[in-house]
Amino acid sequence: MKKIILIIVGAIALMGIAALGQWWHNQQVAAQAGPPPLDFSHWAVLLVSGDNHAHNGNPSQVFDNARHDLAKAFEKMGFKPDNMEQFAISEYGVHPSEIVSIAETFKDLSQKAPAGCLVYFTSHGAPQGILVGPALATPYMVQRTVNDACGDKPTVVVMSACYSGVFVQPLAGPNRVVLTAARPDRTSFGCGEMDHYTFFDDCFLRAIPHADDFASLGEQVQACVQAKEQETHATPPSEPQLSVGPNVMYTLRYANGARPPA
């Protein structure tokens, strides 16, 4: 009888050790995996293609190509099409690009999808701002649009244009990632009539499947743009700018931990 009792006690002890070992393994896996992925299904997404001409004035779909394919890429990341608003110059079924309409529409959308904001503008730029339809949207205009819609929510803002670094300081914040295609005093490249994407938009789309969060995505885009400019001898380098607020470094991860297909 004592032998049986000892055997039972020993078996229970072994089971306890095994359970403890499994618990420790699970903790280690969780620590390596990082924080749980953020659910993007209730984020408001704004995509703006601000012009439909190349830098030489000839017609070009270079900005619309990016807007269209970014929408598909963001959907794969977990953002919902019902929570996306798209603006373009001349495409059936898409809002016309006009800054007042963009601001009003995005504010309404952010109330419907209140968890966070993703904003992406792609167009021609100048030291005074970014071309949105017939007008130049200044950093103050875009700042007001984002602040009114997003406030202190987790927010990612991408400005893809020449001289777009002028938007970093007005848009930066503790809960924001801001990525621009160039320094405030530099042009960006790839907006010719034969280009499918600008250098920056192409690099952004290429980086999406390989980044764990928007901060690392921004770093990969910077490296990609630098490589493309060196390869094509484009000078002076555009030097994309990245601002990462202290509260978002490890919070903007792919929905459900699933990466989109490469």
C-alpha positions as CSV (number, residue, x, y, z in Angstrom):
1,M,0.0,0.0,0.0
2,K,2.8,2.4,0.9
3,K,4.5,1.6,-2.5
4,I,1.3,2.5,-4.3
5,I,1.0,5.8,-2.3
6,L,4.6,6.6,-3.1
7,I,4.1,5.9,-6.8
8,I,1.0,8.1,-6.9
9,V,2.8,10.9,-5.1
10,G,5.8,10.6,-7.4
11,A,3.6,10.7,-10.5
12,I,1.8,13.8,-9.2
13,A,5.2,15.5,-8.6
14,L,6.4,14.6,-12.1
15,M,3.2,16.0,-13.5
16,G,3.7,19.2,-11.5
17,I,7.3,19.5,-12.8
18,A,6.1,19.0,-16.4
19,A,3.4,21.6,-16.0
20,L,5.9,24.0,-14.5
21,G,8.2,23.4,-17.5
22,Q,5.4,24.0,-20.0
23,W,4.4,27.2,-18.2
24,W,8.0,28.5,-18.3
25,H,8.3,27.6,-22.0
26,N,5.0,29.5,-22.7
27,Q,6.3,32.5,-20.9
28,Q,9.6,32.5,-22.9
29,V,7.7,32.2,-26.2
30,A,5.4,35.1,-25.1
31,A,8.3,37.3,-24.2
32,Q,10.0,36.7,-27.5
33,A,6.8,37.3,-29.4
34,G,6.5,40.8,-27.9
35,P,3.2,42.6,-27.1
36,P,-0.1,41.3,-28.5
37,P,-0.9,42.5,-32.0
38,L,-3.1,45.6,-32.3
39,D,-6.5,45.1,-33.9
40,F,-6.7,47.5,-36.8
41,S,-10.3,46.7,-37.7
42,H,-11.6,49.9,-36.0
43,W,-9.0,52.3,-37.3
44,A,-9.9,55.1,-39.8
45,V,-7.8,55.0,-42.9
46,L,-7.4,58.1,-45.2
47,L,-5.7,57.6,-48.6
48,V,-5.1,60.7,-50.8
49,S,-3.7,60.9,-54.3
50,G,-3.2,64.6,-54.8
51,D,-2.4,64.9,-58.5
52,N,-2.5,63.0,-61.8
53,H,0.4,64.5,-63.6
54,A,4.1,63.7,-63.8
55,H,6.7,66.3,-62.8
56,N,6.9,67.4,-66.5
57,G,3.2,68.1,-66.6
58,N,2.2,65.1,-68.7
59,P,-0.6,62.9,-67.5
60,S,0.5,60.1,-65.1
61,Q,-1.1,57.6,-62.8
62,V,1.9,57.3,-60.5
63,F,0.2,58.6,-57.4
64,D,-3.1,56.8,-58.1
65,N,-1.2,53.5,-58.6
66,A,0.2,53.8,-55.1
67,R,-3.2,54.8,-53.5
68,H,-4.9,51.9,-55.2
69,D,-2.3,49.3,-54.1
70,L,-1.8,50.7,-50.6
71,A,-5.5,50.2,-50.0
72,K,-5.2,46.5,-50.9
73,A,-2.0,46.2,-48.8
74,F,-3.6,47.8,-45.7
75,E,-6.6,45.5,-46.0
76,K,-4.3,42.5,-45.8
77,M,-2.8,44.1,-42.6
78,G,-6.3,44.0,-41.0
79,F,-7.6,47.5,-41.8
80,K,-11.2,47.3,-43.0
81,P,-12.4,48.6,-46.4
82,D,-15.5,50.0,-44.8
83,N,-13.3,52.2,-42.6
84,M,-11.2,53.6,-45.6
85,E,-11.8,56.8,-47.5
86,Q,-9.9,57.4,-50.7
87,F,-9.5,60.7,-52.6
88,A,-8.1,61.1,-56.1
89,I,-8.2,63.6,-59.0
90,S,-10.3,61.8,-61.5
91,E,-11.4,58.3,-60.8
92,Y,-15.0,57.0,-60.8
93,G,-16.3,56.1,-57.4
94,V,-13.5,57.9,-55.5
95,H,-13.8,61.3,-53.7
96,P,-12.2,64.2,-55.5
97,S,-9.1,65.5,-53.8
98,E,-9.9,68.7,-52.1
99,I,-8.6,69.5,-48.6
100,V,-11.9,70.8,-47.0
101,S,-13.8,67.8,-48.2
102,I,-11.0,65.5,-47.0
103,A,-11.0,67.1,-43.5
104,E,-14.8,66.8,-43.1
105,T,-15.0,63.2,-44.4
106,F,-12.1,62.0,-42.3
107,K,-13.5,63.5,-39.2
108,D,-16.8,61.7,-39.7
109,L,-14.9,58.5,-40.5
110,S,-12.9,58.7,-37.3
111,Q,-16.1,58.8,-35.3
112,K,-17.2,55.6,-37.0
113,A,-13.8,53.9,-36.5
114,P,-12.5,55.5,-33.3
115,A,-9.5,53.2,-32.3
116,G,-6.8,54.9,-34.4
117,C,-5.9,56.6,-37.6
118,L,-3.8,55.8,-40.7
119,V,-3.2,58.7,-43.1
120,Y,-1.3,58.5,-46.4
121,F,-0.9,61.4,-48.8
122,T,1.0,60.9,-52.1
123,S,1.5,63.8,-54.5
124,H,3.8,66.5,-55.7
125,G,5.2,68.8,-53.0
126,A,6.8,72.2,-52.4
127,P,8.5,73.8,-49.4
128,Q,5.1,75.3,-48.5
129,G,3.1,72.0,-48.6
130,I,1.7,69.2,-50.7
131,L,-0.5,69.5,-53.8
132,V,-4.0,68.3,-53.2
133,G,-6.2,68.8,-56.2
134,P,-6.0,72.4,-57.4
135,A,-4.5,73.8,-54.2
136,L,-1.4,73.4,-52.0
137,A,-2.3,72.0,-48.6
138,T,0.0,73.6,-46.0
139,P,1.4,71.8,-43.0
140,Y,-1.0,73.7,-40.8
141,M,-4.0,72.5,-42.9
142,V,-2.9,68.8,-42.7
143,Q,-2.1,69.2,-39.0
144,R,-5.6,70.6,-38.3
145,T,-7.2,67.8,-40.4
146,V,-5.3,65.1,-38.4
147,N,-5.7,66.7,-35.0
148,D,-9.5,67.2,-35.5
149,A,-10.0,63.6,-36.6
150,C,-7.5,61.7,-34.5
151,G,-6.5,63.8,-31.5
152,D,-4.5,61.7,-29.1
153,K,-5.4,58.3,-30.7
154,P,-2.7,56.0,-32.0
155,T,-1.9,57.6,-35.4
156,V,0.4,56.9,-38.4
157,V,0.8,59.7,-40.9
158,V,2.8,59.2,-44.1
159,M,3.5,62.2,-46.4
160,S,4.9,61.1,-49.8
161,A,6.1,64.2,-51.7
162,C,9.0,66.4,-52.4
163,Y,10.0,68.6,-49.4
164,S,7.5,66.6,-47.2
165,G,9.8,66.9,-44.2
166,V,8.1,70.2,-43.5
167,F,5.2,68.1,-42.1
168,V,7.2,66.2,-39.4
169,Q,7.2,68.8,-36.7
170,P,3.5,69.9,-37.1
171,L,2.3,66.3,-37.1
172,A,4.6,64.6,-34.6
173,G,3.2,63.6,-31.2
174,P,3.6,61.0,-28.3
175,N,1.1,58.7,-29.9
176,R,2.1,59.2,-33.5
177,V,4.5,57.8,-36.2
178,V,5.2,60.3,-38.9
179,L,7.1,59.2,-42.1
180,T,7.9,61.6,-44.9
181,A,9.5,61.0,-48.3
182,A,12.1,63.7,-48.0
183,R,13.8,66.3,-45.9
184,P,12.2,69.7,-45.7
185,D,14.7,71.0,-48.2
186,R,15.0,68.0,-50.6
187,T,13.0,66.6,-53.5
188,S,12.0,63.0,-53.8
189,F,12.2,60.9,-56.9
190,G,10.2,58.7,-59.3
191,C,7.2,60.8,-60.3
192,G,7.9,60.7,-64.1
193,E,5.2,59.8,-66.6
194,M,6.7,56.3,-67.2
195,D,7.1,55.5,-63.4
196,H,4.6,53.1,-61.9
197,Y,5.3,54.3,-58.3
198,T,7.5,57.0,-56.8
199,F,10.7,55.6,-55.2
200,F,9.2,56.2,-51.7
201,D,5.8,54.6,-52.4
202,D,7.5,51.6,-54.0
203,C,9.7,51.2,-51.0
204,F,6.8,51.5,-48.6
205,L,4.8,48.8,-50.4
206,R,7.9,46.6,-50.5
207,A,8.6,47.0,-46.8
208,I,5.1,46.1,-45.6
209,P,5.5,42.3,-45.6
210,H,8.8,42.5,-43.7
211,A,8.2,44.9,-40.9
212,D,7.0,44.1,-37.4
213,D,5.6,47.5,-36.7
214,F,5.4,50.9,-38.4
215,A,8.6,52.2,-36.8
216,S,10.7,49.4,-38.3
217,L,8.7,49.8,-41.5
218,G,9.9,53.4,-41.7
219,E,13.5,52.4,-41.1
220,Q,13.2,49.8,-43.9
221,V,11.7,52.4,-46.3
222,Q,14.6,54.8,-45.5
223,A,17.1,52.1,-46.4
224,C,15.3,51.1,-49.5
225,V,15.0,54.7,-50.8
226,Q,18.7,55.3,-50.2
227,A,19.6,52.1,-52.1
228,K,17.3,53.1,-55.1
229,E,18.8,56.6,-55.2
230,Q,22.3,55.3,-55.2
231,E,21.5,52.7,-57.9
232,T,19.9,55.4,-60.2
233,H,22.4,58.1,-59.2
234,A,19.6,60.4,-58.1
235,T,21.0,63.3,-56.2
236,P,20.9,65.0,-53.8
237,P,19.5,62.2,-51.6
238,S,16.0,62.8,-50.5
239,E,16.6,61.5,-46.9
240,P,13.1,60.4,-45.8
241,Q,12.3,61.5,-42.3
242,L,10.9,59.3,-39.5
243,S,9.4,60.5,-36.1
244,V,8.3,57.9,-33.6
245,G,6.5,59.0,-30.5
246,P,7.5,57.4,-27.2
247,N,4.0,55.8,-26.7
248,V,3.9,53.9,-30.0
249,M,7.3,52.3,-30.4
250,Y,5.9,48.7,-29.8
251,T,2.2,49.1,-30.2
252,L,1.5,49.2,-33.9
253,R,1.9,45.6,-34.9
254,Y,0.1,43.6,-37.6
255,A,-3.4,42.6,-36.8
256,N,-3.7,39.0,-35.5
257,G,0.0,38.6,-35.8
258,A,-0.4,37.6,-39.4
259,R,1.9,39.2,-42.0
260,P,0.5,39.9,-45.5
261,P,2.0,37.7,-48.3
262,A,5.3,38.9,-49.7
